[in-house]
């Protein structure tokens, strides 16, 4: 069977996805991301881990889609940001 370049790339990507799916658990990544997002966002706002929702989806082309939602009742007040951040 002869493949053109695009078909060959798609086949390689599919093979990579199938291999990585055996080693990759979206639930494990979601748990780690939730912890990291909580640590990051708690510097800027008041929230609890339950206020963060994260979902990882594998797309048809083998790419990953990250859906993250955080809810906070209050932002922390900053005196001023360094010039690099303005």
N, C-alpha and C positions, 0 to 999 in steps of 0.2 A: 504494500500500500504506500502510495506516495503522498506526502504531506507538504503543503506549502509552509512557509515560515510561520505565519500566524497560527495555523492549525498545530504545528509542532510546539509553539510556545504555549498554546492553550492546553495541549496534552501534558506537557511538562508541569504546568501550573496545577493541573488536576492531580497528577501523580504526587506532587509536593503536598497538596492539600490532604489527600488521602493518607499519606505517610504521617503528616503532622497531626491529623485528627486522632491517630492512634496514641500519640504522645501528648497531645494538647487537650486539656480539660477547660472549657470556658468557665466552668464554675470555680475552678481554682484561681484562674486569672481574675475573675470578678471579685473574689474574696480579697485578693492582694490589692487590686485597684481600689476597692472600697476603703481598705485600711489606709492606703497612701492618700486617697482623696480626703479622708477625714483628717489626717495629720496636716495636710496642706490647708484645707479650708478652715480648720479651727483656728488658724492664725489670723484669719480675716473676718470670721463671723462666729456667732454662737449657734451650734448645732450638735446633734448627737449622731452616732453611727446609723441609727434607724432613719435619719433624715436624708440618707444618701441611697440612691438606687443606681445600680450599674448593670448593664447587660452587654455582652459581647456576642455579636452575630457574625458567622462566616458567610460571606457573600458567594454568589455563584461563580464569580471569577477568581475566588480564592483569597480575596482581600478580607479584612476584618473591619467591622463597623462597631464603634464603641458608643453606647448610649448612656449618658451620665446625667442624673438629675439630683440636685441638692436643694433642700429647703431650709431656710434660716429665718429666724424671727428678728435677728438684729445683726447689723454689721458693726465691727469694732471700729472705733474712731482712731484715726491716725493724725498725729500733729502735723507732719508734713513729710512728703516723700523726697528722696534725693533727686537732684536734677536729672539723673539718668532715667528715672521712671516717669518723668512728666512729659 
